[in-house]
Amino acid sequence: MATEADVRAELDRVMHPSFDVSLVTLRMVEAIRVSETRIEVDLVLNCPGCPASETALARARERLRRRFGEIEVSFQLLPKIWSPPWNSWL
């Protein structure tokens, strides 16, 4: 069975198409819940409705299914305002 760390490691390999930086590095992944039949990921999108975000979600779903098999993968899109990590680096 997958663990939260396994899922986070896979999501760290999914690059956001607008920034070419991983979803984890961009701090878009808020929480991960794993069971035997399901992976749930809470995400904050950089811009709701943005086509690049939809592409990132599709890439993440594909990567998780490829790694963990035909498990149910769901994303909960949180109603938060995303703040890029580089704002805190300044």
C-alpha angles and dihedrals in degrees: 000000000000120000130212089254091052092051093046090051091053092047088050086065094054110096121208105235095224097050105023088224126116123265089240094051089048088055092235093131108084103169141355127205121187132190132163092271105026145045117199122189126188110212138183111211121217091226122004111236093016112146090221090058091051089052091050091051092050091049091049093049091048093048093049093048092047091051100039103027129237094340120146110261121193133176123208108205107212122219093234131120109248116230115199114239092234088069087068092044093063 
